[in-house]
Amino acid sequence: MEQQENIRGKKIFLLYPHSVIRDEMLDILIMAGYETYTLFDEQKARKLLVKFPDSIMFINIDEGLEEKKWEAYIRSIQEDPRTKDSRMGIMSYNQDRKLMEKYLMKLAIPCGYIQLKLGLQESAKIILGALEANEARGRRSHIRITCKDDASSTLNFKGEWGICHGNILDISSAGIAARFEKLGEFNPGSILRNVQLKLRSGLIMTDMILIGKRQDDDHIYILLFHSNLSTENKLVVLRYIKQHLQKYIDELRV
């Protein structure tokens, strides 16, 4: 799952995120097209910044380490030639002005000091603004993940010649690429009704628009979700993408 960072954008790491960030903010960031991961190990986090040096990391300084040790940790990242291009932000419920000034002025944290007491929506707005300013999304509008090795990601629908079965190769909130051994003849722009997608434990039924075959393989088709995709089904797709992203970073050896 190597990324072309100039196209795919930057990786966003949330280190020791509070539960509200982990459970709700993550959905907001991924839905907005940001490739976001949660981490609970500052040493692995540092190694990931070495591996992905153009990343952005928001650190919850209320947990994990004592505040003085967080300061030293951040300075060490800023001074290390391998990680000095990483950009950091602070998350905290602490509203002490001197503490805020230290991180913003003395340490020159480029992605801001997010006061979580402002609430989820205001905190999300600040983080999204910082990500936008740092061009973290790249040239993409949606996160697309590869899932060709996930045998539990399939789809089927009733076609002209019976039930058509396919394996999902990649997916985003906009649509999918799927391999069909036999699909039948469909014109580009055809609407496939009542397509059932199985995404591990998630199951959705929706209409999809067939865009056409992929140029490199006649058995691979591109399908977009119809505009009538329900909010509930969007969340199933989002959770699948989120689980897949987190599994990748959890299993990555650095």
C-alpha positions as CSV (number, residue, x, y, z in Angstrom):
1,M,0.0,0.0,0.0
2,E,2.8,2.4,-0.9
3,Q,1.5,5.8,-1.7
4,Q,2.5,8.4,-4.2
5,E,2.4,11.3,-1.8
6,N,2.3,14.1,-4.3
7,I,-0.9,12.5,-5.8
8,R,-2.4,10.8,-2.8
9,G,-1.7,13.5,-0.2
10,K,-0.1,13.3,3.2
11,K,-0.7,10.7,5.9
12,I,-2.4,12.2,9.0
13,F,-1.5,10.6,12.4
14,L,-3.5,11.2,15.6
15,L,-1.3,10.2,18.5
16,Y,-3.1,9.3,21.7
17,P,-6.4,10.7,20.5
18,H,-9.2,11.3,23.0
19,S,-12.2,9.0,22.7
20,V,-14.3,11.7,21.0
21,I,-11.5,12.2,18.4
22,R,-11.1,8.5,17.8
23,D,-14.8,7.8,17.5
24,E,-16.2,10.9,15.7
25,M,-13.4,13.1,14.4
26,L,-11.8,10.3,12.6
27,D,-15.0,9.8,10.6
28,I,-15.1,13.5,9.7
29,L,-11.5,13.5,8.5
30,I,-11.8,10.4,6.4
31,M,-15.1,11.5,4.9
32,A,-13.3,14.7,4.0
33,G,-10.7,12.8,2.0
34,Y,-7.8,12.8,4.5
35,E,-5.9,9.5,5.0
36,T,-6.0,9.4,8.8
37,Y,-4.7,6.9,11.3
38,T,-4.7,6.6,15.1
39,L,-1.6,5.7,17.1
40,F,-1.0,4.9,20.8
41,D,2.8,4.4,20.8
42,E,5.0,7.5,20.5
43,Q,8.0,5.4,19.5
44,K,6.2,3.8,16.6
45,A,4.8,7.2,15.7
46,R,8.3,8.6,15.4
47,K,9.4,5.7,13.2
48,L,6.4,6.3,11.0
49,L,7.4,9.9,10.6
50,V,10.8,8.6,9.4
51,K,9.2,6.3,6.9
52,F,6.7,9.0,5.8
53,P,8.6,12.2,6.3
54,D,6.0,14.6,4.8
55,S,3.3,13.5,7.3
56,I,1.2,15.5,9.7
57,M,0.7,14.4,13.3
58,F,-1.6,15.8,15.9
59,I,-0.5,14.9,19.4
60,N,-2.8,14.7,22.5
61,I,-0.4,16.0,25.2
62,D,-2.9,15.2,27.9
63,E,-2.0,11.5,27.7
64,G,1.0,9.2,27.1
65,L,3.8,11.3,28.5
66,E,4.3,14.1,31.0
67,E,4.1,17.5,29.3
68,K,7.8,18.2,29.7
69,K,8.6,15.0,28.0
70,W,6.2,15.9,25.2
71,E,8.1,19.1,24.7
72,A,11.4,17.1,24.4
73,Y,9.7,14.6,22.1
74,I,8.5,17.3,19.7
75,R,11.9,19.1,19.7
76,S,13.7,15.9,18.9
77,I,11.4,15.4,15.9
78,Q,12.0,19.0,14.7
79,E,15.7,18.6,15.0
80,D,16.1,15.2,13.4
81,P,17.0,15.6,9.7
82,R,14.8,12.5,8.9
83,T,11.7,14.0,10.4
84,K,12.2,17.7,10.4
85,D,9.7,18.1,7.4
86,S,6.9,16.5,9.4
87,R,4.3,19.0,10.6
88,M,2.7,18.8,14.0
89,G,-0.3,20.1,15.8
90,I,-1.4,19.8,19.5
91,M,-4.7,18.6,20.9
92,S,-5.5,19.3,24.6
93,Y,-8.2,20.2,27.0
94,N,-5.6,22.4,28.8
95,Q,-6.4,26.0,28.2
96,D,-3.4,27.5,30.0
97,R,-2.3,30.4,27.8
98,K,1.4,30.1,28.7
99,L,1.3,26.5,27.6
100,M,-0.4,27.4,24.3
101,E,2.1,30.1,23.7
102,K,5.0,27.8,24.3
103,Y,3.9,25.4,21.6
104,L,2.7,28.0,19.1
105,M,5.5,30.6,19.6
106,K,8.5,28.9,21.1
107,L,8.2,25.5,19.4
108,A,6.5,27.0,16.3
109,I,4.0,24.2,15.9
110,P,2.7,24.8,12.3
111,C,-0.7,23.0,12.6
112,G,-2.0,24.8,15.7
113,Y,-3.1,24.1,19.2
114,I,-6.6,22.7,19.2
115,Q,-8.6,23.4,22.4
116,L,-10.8,20.4,22.7
117,K,-13.1,22.1,25.1
118,L,-14.4,24.1,22.2
119,G,-16.4,21.0,21.2
120,L,-16.2,18.5,18.4
121,Q,-17.5,20.6,15.5
122,E,-15.2,23.6,16.3
123,S,-12.2,21.4,16.8
124,A,-12.9,19.6,13.6
125,K,-13.2,22.9,11.8
126,I,-9.8,24.0,13.1
127,I,-8.1,20.7,12.2
128,L,-9.7,20.7,8.7
129,G,-8.4,24.2,8.2
130,A,-4.9,23.2,9.2
131,L,-5.0,20.2,6.8
132,E,-6.3,22.4,4.0
133,A,-3.6,25.0,4.6
134,N,-0.9,22.2,4.5
135,E,-2.4,20.7,1.3
136,A,-2.8,17.4,3.1
137,R,-5.4,16.0,0.7
138,G,-3.1,16.2,-2.4
139,R,-4.9,16.0,-5.7
140,R,-7.4,13.4,-4.7
141,S,-11.0,14.1,-3.6
142,H,-11.6,10.7,-2.1
143,I,-9.5,8.1,-0.2
144,R,-9.3,4.9,-2.3
145,I,-8.0,1.7,-0.7
146,T,-6.9,-1.5,-2.3
147,C,-8.8,-4.5,-1.0
148,K,-8.1,-7.2,-3.7
149,D,-6.7,-9.5,-1.0
150,D,-9.8,-9.3,1.1
151,A,-11.9,-12.3,0.1
152,S,-14.8,-11.0,2.2
153,S,-15.3,-7.9,-0.1
154,T,-17.7,-9.0,-2.8
155,L,-20.8,-7.8,-4.7
156,N,-23.6,-9.3,-6.7
157,F,-26.7,-8.1,-8.6
158,K,-29.3,-9.6,-10.9
159,G,-28.2,-9.1,-14.5
160,E,-29.7,-10.0,-17.8
161,W,-28.3,-13.6,-17.7
162,G,-28.9,-14.2,-14.0
163,I,-26.9,-13.3,-10.8
164,C,-23.6,-11.6,-11.5
165,H,-20.9,-12.0,-8.9
166,G,-17.8,-9.8,-8.5
167,N,-14.8,-9.3,-6.3
168,I,-14.1,-5.7,-5.1
169,L,-10.5,-4.7,-5.9
170,D,-10.6,-1.2,-4.6
171,I,-13.1,1.2,-3.1
172,S,-13.7,4.8,-2.2
173,S,-16.7,6.8,-1.0
174,A,-17.3,7.5,-4.7
175,G,-17.3,4.0,-6.1
176,I,-15.4,0.8,-6.7
177,A,-13.4,-1.3,-9.2
178,A,-14.5,-4.9,-9.3
179,R,-13.6,-8.0,-11.3
180,F,-16.3,-10.0,-13.0
181,E,-15.7,-13.2,-14.9
182,K,-19.0,-12.7,-16.7
183,L,-21.0,-9.5,-16.6
184,G,-22.9,-9.3,-19.9
185,E,-23.2,-6.3,-22.1
186,F,-23.9,-3.0,-20.5
187,N,-23.4,0.4,-22.0
188,P,-21.4,3.0,-20.1
189,G,-23.7,5.0,-17.9
190,S,-26.0,2.0,-17.3
191,I,-27.6,2.0,-13.8
192,L,-27.3,-1.3,-12.0
193,R,-30.2,-1.7,-9.6
194,N,-30.0,-3.3,-6.2
195,V,-26.4,-4.1,-6.1
196,Q,-25.5,-5.9,-2.9
197,L,-22.0,-5.1,-1.5
198,K,-20.5,-7.2,1.2
199,L,-17.7,-5.3,3.0
200,R,-16.5,-7.8,5.7
201,S,-19.3,-7.7,8.2
202,G,-21.0,-4.7,6.6
203,L,-23.7,-5.2,4.0
204,I,-25.3,-2.6,1.8
205,M,-27.8,-2.6,-1.1
206,T,-27.7,0.3,-3.5
207,D,-27.9,1.4,-7.1
208,M,-24.6,1.9,-9.0
209,I,-23.6,3.5,-12.3
210,L,-21.4,1.4,-14.6
211,I,-18.6,3.7,-16.0
212,G,-16.9,1.0,-18.1
213,K,-14.0,-1.4,-18.3
214,R,-10.6,-0.7,-17.1
215,Q,-8.1,-0.3,-20.0
216,D,-5.7,-2.9,-18.7
217,D,-8.2,-5.7,-18.0
218,D,-11.5,-6.4,-19.7
219,H,-12.8,-8.2,-16.6
220,I,-12.4,-5.2,-14.3
221,Y,-15.2,-2.6,-14.3
222,I,-15.5,0.8,-12.7
223,L,-18.8,1.5,-10.9
224,L,-19.8,4.7,-9.1
225,F,-22.3,4.9,-6.2
226,H,-25.6,6.4,-7.3
227,S,-26.5,9.7,-5.8
228,N,-29.3,8.0,-3.9
229,L,-26.8,6.2,-1.7
230,S,-28.2,6.5,1.8
231,T,-26.4,8.1,4.7
232,E,-26.5,4.7,6.5
233,N,-24.8,3.0,3.6
234,K,-22.2,5.8,3.2
235,L,-21.3,5.1,6.9
236,V,-20.8,1.4,6.1
237,V,-18.4,2.2,3.3
238,L,-16.6,4.8,5.5
239,R,-16.2,2.3,8.4
240,Y,-14.8,-0.3,6.0
241,I,-12.3,2.2,4.6
242,K,-11.4,3.3,8.2
243,Q,-10.9,-0.3,9.3
244,H,-8.7,-1.1,6.3
245,L,-6.5,1.9,6.8
246,Q,-6.0,1.2,10.5
247,K,-5.2,-2.4,9.9
248,Y,-2.5,-1.4,7.4
249,I,-0.8,1.0,9.8
250,D,-1.2,-1.4,12.8
251,E,0.5,-4.2,10.9
252,L,3.2,-2.1,9.3
253,R,6.7,-3.0,10.7
254,V,8.9,0.1,11.0
